[in-house]
Amino acid sequence: MTKFQIYDVFTKTTFSGNPLAIIPDAKTISDAQMLQIAKEFNLSETIFISPKQDGYYTVRIFTPSAELAFAGHPTIGGAIAIARQEVGAEFTGTHKVVFIEKAGLVEINLQLGKQGHDYAEFIAPKIPQEIKIDLTATQAAEMLGLTPADIGFAGHNPSLFDCGTRFFAIPIQSRAALRQIKLNATAAQKHIADQPHLAFYCYCAGEAEPVDFSTRMFSIGWGMAEDPATGSAATSFAGVLAKYQDLTDGAHKFVLEQGVDMGRPSEIYLDISMAQGLLNQVKIGGYAAPFSHGNII
């Protein structure tokens, strides 16, 4: 039998955040079986972790329909689960886990607390790179079921950034418009069918402290229509902020909320480091809470 765990990620409490299936010992599971298991769990992602070797764990991350080179909420949740396996349930304090993902090496620093208040933060394996696109406000609005007036704010325009996974970043004028989004897959296929990934990170300014930006993430062909919390999209969003926010050199911290309109509120902590006007490091942090465990028979 193969053991599994379920964690709710980017939250301190269960029944919120983004559910994650974790297979803590995947050494005998084939690629085809990994995809089958991910389809069976039918969560945004499932992470498969091979035993520790030379100080790191090799991991594979699958949606119900495909493998991802990098994803944030499996990195956070998987690292917390493995850390608890290494140090035990009663330990409090700092710990470190290193994953090798398809996109590269990921170092995760953890602050383990009591009553499930376990926090993890990782340095993104790849600095987001902008992919030039010609996507108008009218086209973006058609894809999202909005009006052109709903697209853009404070100089932000639709963009595309790649952090190992590509996300279209669509600025939304208001929280009300963000709430009303209805993804139009036919329009998306018409306007951006040439792109390998159809994932849309829609964002607007936060309405109240401590939230800096409210976000939603929609996808086509990933086996999920909307995601409650997306660390890789938040990583790509660092490129958006570096481009549009006129950030000074040094560290900048942002709080992103996601999943609110799905009834699964999530909170992602994004740290950006700028040097000589360029983005040079991205950190993603969040809490995770254990929900269940069992065996795949």
N, C-alpha and C positions, 0 to 999 in steps of 0.2 A: 504493500500500500504506500501511496505517496502522500506525505503530509502537506497541508496547506493552511494558510492564515488569511483572514480578511482584516484589513485596516481601513479606517476612514482617514483620509489624508487632507492636509491643509485645514485642520480643525482640531480643537481640543476635546470635542465631544462626539459621540457616535450619533448616527442618523443625520449627519451633516457632512460637509466636505465631499471628497471624491473617493468612493470605495475602490479598493485595490486588492486583487488576489495575489498572494505571494506563495511561491513554491520554494521553500528554503533549501532543498536539496534536489537539484534537477539533473544530476550527472548522468542518469540513465534514460532521460527523456529525449526522443528524437525531435527534429524540427517540425515534422508533420504532427506529432503528438502535442507539441507545444501549441500549435495553432488550434488543434482540436479542443484542447483544454481551455484556451482563451475563449473560444466560441461557446463552450459549455458554461463558463462563468458569466459570459456576456456582460462584463464590466468594461469600462473605458480601456483599461489595460490590465494585463497579468504579467508579473515579473518572475522569471525563472533564474534561480541563483545556483551556480555551481560551487562546490566546496572551495574553501580558501586555499590559495596556492601562491607562494612567494609574496605573501602579504596582501593579496587582493582577491576579490571575487569576480569571476566573469559572469555577466548577467545578460539575459536576452529579454526583450520587452515586446509583447504582442498585444495588438487590439484584437477584437473578434474577427478581423478580416486580413490583417497584415502585420509584419514585423516593423518596429520603429528603431531607428538608429539611436535615438535619445528621447527620453521623456522625463519630466520633472516629478510628477507625483509618484511614479514607481521608484524613482531614485530616493525620494524622501521616505516613503513608507517602507520600502525594502531595506534601507539602511537602518531605520529604527528597529525593525523586526530582527535583523541580523545582530545588531548591537545588543538587544535584549537577550538574544540567544547566547552571545559571548559572555556577558557580564552578569546575567541573572535579573530577576524581576525586582529585586530590592535595591539594586545599585542606584545611587544618585551621583551626578557629577559629569565630567566631560569624557568623551570617547571619540574614536575616529574609525571610519570604515572607508575602504577604497574599492570602487567598482571599475571594471573595464566594460564599457558599453561599446556598441558598434561605432559610435561617434568619437570614442576616445576614453582616456582615463578620467575618472570623476572622483575627487576627494570629498568626503562628507564628514563634517565636524558636527558632533552631537552634544547636546546638553540634556542629559537624562534626568527626569524629575519624578516626583511621586504622583500616584493616582493617574497615570497615563499622560502626564504633561511632559511628553518627550518631544524635543525640538531638534531638527536637523537642518543643516545649511550646506550647500555645495557650491563649488566654483564651476561654472558652466564649462564644458569641455571645448567649446568653440565660441568665439566672439561672433555675434550676429553680423551677417553681411547682407547689404541691401541688394536685391535683384531688381533691376530697372523694369518697370511696367508702365503701360499706358492705359490706366483704368480711370475713367471719368467718374465724377460724382453721380451722374445720371445712371451709368452702368452699375455702380456700387449700390445705388438705391434700388434699382430693379432687382438685383440679386437678393437684397435683404427685405424687400417688401415695404420700402420706405419711399419718401420723396427726396429729390435732389437737395432740397433745403435742409434735410435732416443729416446730411453728410458733411463732415468737416467742422472744426472749431479752432480758434486761436492759431491759425496758420497750418494746422495739421491737415494733411491730405492722405488719401489711400496710398498704401505702400506695401511692399513685400520684403520680408527679411527671412534669412535662412540661418538657423543655429544648429544645423544637423537635421532639422525638420523645418519646412517652410510654412509660414503663416502670412496670409493677407491681413494687414492691420488696417481696420476701417474706423476712422474717428466719427463719432456720433454726436450730434449737436446737444442732445439733452438726455436725461435719465428716462424720461417718458418715451422717447423714440427708441432708446436701447431696449426698453421693456417690450416694445411692439414688434420687434424683428420677427419676420417669418421667412426663413431661407427659401429661396426659389431656385431649386436645383437646375431647372431648365435654363434659366437665365445665366446661371453660373457656368454651365456647360457651354453656352453660346459665347460668353465674353472671355473666359479664361481656360478653355478646354485644353490649351497647350501646356498647362502647368502640371507637374507630376503629382502635386498634393493640392487638394481643394479644402483648405482649412482657413477659417475666417475668425480673427480675433477682433471683436468689436468693442470699442471703449469710449467712455465719456468721463468728464471730470466727476470726482466723487462729490456727493451731496453733504457729507458731514464727516468730521474728524472721527477716527484717524485715517479714513479712507481717502487716498489720493485719486484713484481711478476705479470706476465700476466697469466690469468687463463681462463679456459673454464669448464663448467659443463654439462655433458651429463647424461641422465637417461633412464632406460627401465622400463616401467610399471607405470610411474608417470603421463601419459597423456601429456607429453612434451618431445621432443627429446633433446633440449638444452635450458638452462636457461640463461637469460642475466645477472643476479646477484643473488648470493646465499649466504646469511649471515650464514646459518647453515654450509655450506661447508667451509666457511672462518673460522668458529669456530672450526671445525674439523682440519683445516689446522694449527691451533695453535699447535696441538699435533705433527704435522709433523715438524714444525719449532723447537719445543722444543727438538725433537729427533735428528734432523740432523744439526742444525745450531750452536751448541755449545754455547748457550746463557748463559751469566753470570746472576747472581742474580740481580733482579731489573726489571725495566720496559723497554719494547722494543716496538717500533711502526713500523708498516708496512703499505704500501699502495698497495692495490691489484686492478688491473683493470680486468674487465670481460665484456663480451658482445660486444667487439670491432668487432669481426668477424661476428657478427649478425647485425651490423649496429645500435646497441643500447649500446653505451659505458657507463660503470658503474664504480664507484669508491667506494671501501669499505675500511674503516679504521679499522685495526686490532691492538689492544693493548694487549700485553702479559706481565704477571707478573711472574717472576721466583723467587723461594725461596728454598735454599738448593739444588739447581740443579734440582728442580721439577717445573712443571707448576702448578701455584696455582690460577690464575685468567685469564679470557679471556674477553675482551670487544670488541664489534663490533659497529662501528659508521657509519653514513651516512646521507646524505641529502635526502629529498623527495619533490616533486613538485605536487600540485593538478592538475588534468587533466580535470575531469568531475564529474558530480553528477546527480542523477535522482531517479526514483522510479521503483521498480519491481511491476508491476501491478497485 
